[in-house]
């Protein structure tokens, strides 16, 4: 199993943590944990406009 497959499996099984720094960065971009899960699972995500 390659690294991306292991990460996707961990996301499916809710076996991951989001650091406080990652939370800050997500907030800056108006992203939720569900958005990150979707991006990792599907390879796509919301369009972000700076």
Residue frames as a rotation matrix with the C-alpha (Angstrom) as fourth column:
UNK 1
0.594 0.804 0.000 0.00
0.804 -0.594 0.000 0.00
0.000 0.000 -1.000 0.00
UNK 2
-0.301 -0.719 0.626 1.47
0.667 -0.628 -0.400 3.37
0.681 0.297 0.669 -0.98
UNK 3
-0.906 -0.184 -0.382 1.52
0.415 -0.570 -0.709 6.45
-0.088 -0.801 0.592 1.23
UNK 4
-0.739 0.673 0.029 -1.55
-0.628 -0.703 0.335 8.10
0.246 0.230 0.942 -0.29
UNK 5
-0.071 0.722 -0.688 -3.57
-0.081 0.684 0.725 4.91
0.994 0.107 0.010 0.12
UNK 6
-0.427 -0.150 -0.892 -2.55
0.813 0.368 -0.452 4.72
0.396 -0.918 -0.035 3.80
UNK 7
-0.988 0.092 -0.126 -3.55
-0.031 -0.906 -0.421 8.37
-0.153 -0.412 0.898 4.33
UNK 8
-0.456 0.873 -0.173 -6.91
-0.643 -0.189 0.742 7.82
0.615 0.450 0.648 2.61
UNK 9
-0.082 0.396 -0.915 -7.54
0.398 0.854 0.334 4.75
0.914 -0.337 -0.227 4.76
UNK 10
-0.747 -0.245 -0.618 -6.70
0.664 -0.224 -0.714 6.72
0.037 -0.943 0.330 7.92
UNK 11
-0.877 0.480 0.019 -9.15
-0.478 -0.876 0.061 9.45
0.046 0.045 0.998 6.86
UNK 12
-0.196 0.839 -0.508 -11.90
-0.342 0.427 0.837 6.88
0.919 0.338 0.203 6.17
UNK 13
0.055 0.143 -0.988 -11.30
0.682 0.717 0.142 5.37
0.729 -0.682 -0.059 9.61
UNK 14
0.784 0.240 0.572 -11.04
-0.115 -0.850 0.515 8.80
0.609 -0.470 -0.639 11.31
UNK 15
0.683 -0.637 -0.356 -7.51
0.688 0.399 0.606 7.94
-0.244 -0.659 0.712 12.48
UNK 16
-0.183 -0.744 0.643 -5.83
0.761 -0.521 -0.386 11.31
0.622 0.419 0.662 12.10
UNK 17
0.241 0.191 -0.952 -5.31
0.791 -0.606 0.079 14.56
-0.562 -0.772 -0.297 13.95
UNK 18
0.461 -0.087 0.883 -5.30
0.582 -0.721 -0.375 18.11
0.670 0.687 -0.282 12.67
UNK 19
-0.420 -0.727 -0.543 -2.60
0.900 -0.259 -0.350 20.25
0.114 -0.636 0.763 14.30
UNK 20
0.286 0.488 -0.824 -3.39
0.609 -0.757 -0.237 23.65
-0.740 -0.435 -0.514 15.75
UNK 21
-0.557 -0.548 -0.624 -1.28
-0.174 -0.657 0.733 25.21
-0.812 0.517 0.271 12.99
UNK 22
-0.911 0.278 0.303 -3.27
0.396 0.394 0.829 23.32
0.111 0.876 -0.469 10.34
UNK 23
0.020 0.962 -0.272 -6.50
0.981 -0.072 -0.180 24.50
-0.193 -0.263 -0.945 11.99
UNK 24
0.016 -0.088 -0.996 -5.27
0.166 -0.982 0.089 28.09
-0.986 -0.166 -0.001 11.82
UNK 25
-0.879 -0.405 -0.251 -4.39
-0.187 -0.191 0.964 27.71
-0.438 0.894 0.092 8.14
UNK 26
-0.628 0.731 0.266 -7.75
0.762 0.509 0.400 26.08
0.157 0.454 -0.877 7.40
UNK 27
0.192 0.712 -0.675 -9.56
0.778 -0.529 -0.337 28.94
-0.598 -0.461 -0.656 9.15
UNK 28
-0.395 -0.428 -0.813 -7.62
-0.112 -0.856 0.505 31.47
-0.912 0.291 0.290 7.08
UNK 29
-0.961 -0.002 -0.276 -8.94
-0.275 0.104 0.956 29.73
0.026 0.995 -0.100 3.94
UNK 30
-0.182 0.965 0.187 -12.46
-0.956 -0.128 -0.265 29.12
-0.231 -0.227 0.946 5.33
UNK 31
-0.242 0.021 -0.970 -11.99
-0.472 0.871 0.136 25.33
0.848 0.491 -0.201 5.15
UNK 32
0.480 0.432 0.763 -13.48
-0.873 0.318 0.369 22.69
-0.083 -0.844 0.530 7.42
UNK 33
-0.429 -0.607 0.669 -12.11
-0.554 0.762 0.335 19.27
-0.713 -0.227 -0.663 8.32
UNK 34
0.344 0.643 0.684 -14.77
0.232 0.648 -0.725 17.80
-0.910 0.409 0.073 6.01
UNK 35
0.870 -0.099 -0.484 -13.30
-0.471 -0.462 -0.752 19.80
-0.149 0.881 -0.448 3.12
UNK 36
-0.120 -0.993 -0.008 -9.84
-0.981 0.117 0.155 18.38
-0.153 0.026 -0.988 3.81
UNK 37
-0.271 0.106 0.957 -11.27
-0.167 0.974 -0.155 14.86
-0.948 -0.202 -0.246 4.08
UNK 38
0.763 0.625 0.164 -12.97
0.095 0.144 -0.985 15.32
-0.640 0.767 0.050 0.71
UNK 39
0.590 -0.625 -0.511 -9.80
-0.807 -0.458 -0.373 16.65
0.000 0.632 -0.775 -0.90
UNK 40
-0.437 -0.800 0.411 -7.78
-0.795 0.558 0.240 13.70
-0.421 -0.222 -0.879 0.36
UNK 41
-0.123 0.477 0.870 -10.44
0.013 0.877 -0.479 11.15
-0.992 -0.048 -0.114 -0.56
UNK 42
0.694 0.578 0.430 -11.24
0.433 0.143 -0.890 12.42
-0.575 0.804 -0.151 -4.04
UNK 43
-0.321 -0.877 0.358 -8.24
0.897 -0.160 0.411 14.49
-0.303 0.454 0.838 -5.06
UNK 44
-0.319 0.279 0.906 -10.48
0.482 -0.776 0.408 17.53
0.816 0.567 0.113 -5.55
UNK 45
-0.419 0.190 -0.888 -11.81
0.865 -0.213 -0.454 20.23
-0.276 -0.958 -0.075 -3.35
UNK 46
0.657 0.695 -0.293 -13.38
0.602 -0.717 -0.351 23.62
-0.455 0.054 -0.889 -3.09
UNK 47
0.173 -0.554 0.814 -12.05
0.739 -0.473 -0.480 26.37
0.651 0.684 0.328 -5.29
UNK 48
0.284 -0.179 -0.942 -10.16
0.830 -0.447 0.334 28.86
-0.481 -0.876 0.021 -3.16
UNK 49
0.464 -0.102 0.880 -9.95
0.547 -0.749 -0.375 32.55
0.697 0.655 -0.292 -4.07
UNK 50
-0.359 -0.687 -0.632 -7.25
0.928 -0.193 -0.317 34.49
0.096 -0.701 0.707 -2.22
